[in-house]
C-alpha cells in the first residue's frame, strides 16, 4: 500500500492508494483490435556473464532514474479570448517521494492531478485523441485560478500520474496581447539512485479578441484503430453578443467517413459543447496512418462557420522483421509487433558459428530515426563443434535487465507509415546505451 499527499504551505493531505506500475495515458479513448498471438521463441536462461552483474553500468543506471513520460512538449493550438485549450502530461514515478511541478504565472496553469490504473492508454500529442479506452481514475484533484495547484505531491514508486494543463489567455492591452505564447513546465522528483528533472515546453497561440460567434472542434486529430466503426467528436460554440441557434453538420469529408448532425444553441458570453457522431467505413478508409481532413459546418442565423479536424486510420498492430548476416555472427533473426497503446513484443534468434568465442549482440529498434528499444542477445559457442542457436522474446510490459524500451503511443503512427528500422553489432557488456 502506498500513498499520495499534497503539500501547500503548512498543510498536507495524505491519501492511501493502491495502483499498478504502468505508464499512463490521457483519459483518452482507444478501440484497438487485439494483435494476433506473437510467435514466441523458446527463451534461453540468462547467461552467467549477465546474471552475475549485480549492478548495471553507470550509463544504464542513470536511465532508470528518469521516469517514462509523454509527451515531450504540450501544444495547445490557437484560442480566442474567452476560450481555453487543455492538454495532458503523464509520467510513471521511478521512486517514492515528492513530485514537484512549477508553471510560471501567465496563460498556462495546472488544473487537474490524477492517479491512474488499468491497462496502458495512449497519451495525447499536440492535439491527438485515440478512440476507445479502459483507464481508471483512482484519485482526481482539480484546481482553479482562485485555488491553484500545490507545488508538489508525495507519490509512491511506480505510480501513474496525469497532469492536465490549460492554456487560457485573457486579453489585456498591456500584458496579454495576441500572438504566440510559450513557457516551460518544470517537473522534478526522486529516482532510485539520483533526483531527476524535466523541462516540458508549453506552446500556444492567442488569437486575441473575437467579435463573432466562435465555432471550433476540440479534437484536432483523432487516431482511429481498425476496426472501430464509430467515434464522437466534441465541437464547441462560444457566444459573444447575442443568442444564436443553429445546426452542426459535416461539410467536405473524405471517403469512408460519414458525419451526423446536432443542434446547438448558445447565449451571449456562453460556451456550449456537443458530441458530433462520426461513422467509419473500412474498405474506403485504409488503415495507412495518413491524415484525412474532415470539415464541419455550423449553420446559424443565415451564416455558416467552419472548423476542421483530422482522422488518422491505423491498423491494430504493426509487424516488422527479417534476418541479418552483418552482426558479427552467422545470422540474426528479428521480429517486432508494435501496438497503438505503446506496447511492443520484440523477438531475436541467432546462430553463432564461432566455436571459440562467445558473442554478445546489441540490437536497436528505431522508428522514424529515433531509437525506441534496445536488447542484448548472448550466444555461446558449442565445444562439440556444432553451431548453436539462442533466442530471446521480450514484452515491453515486463522489462528484464537485458532489454529497454522507450516506444510510446506517439511513435505508432510513424511506425505505421513504414519508419521501423533495426541494427545490430558485437559489444562488450559494459557499453554506452543508445539513449
Secondary structure, DSSP 8 states (H G I E B T S, - for coil): -EEEEEEETTEEEEEEE---------S--B-----------------HHHHT-SS--HHHHHHHHS-EEE-SEEEEEEE-TT--EEEEEEEE-SSSEEEEEEE-SSSEEEEEEEEEESS------SSEEESB---EEEEEEE--SSS---SEEEE-TT-EEEEEEEE----BTTTB-SEEEEEEEEEEEE-SSSEEEEEEEEEEEE-----S-EEEES-SEEEEETT--EEEEEEEEE--SS-EEEEEEE-S--TTEEE--EEEEE-TT-EEEEEEEEEE-BTTB--EEEEEEEEEEEEETTEEEEEEEEEEEE-SEEEEEEEES-SSSSEEEEEEEEETTS-EEEEEEEEE--SS--EEEEEEEEETTEEEEEEEEEE---TTS--EEEEEEEETTB--TTEEE---GGGHHHHHTT-EEEEEEE--SS-----
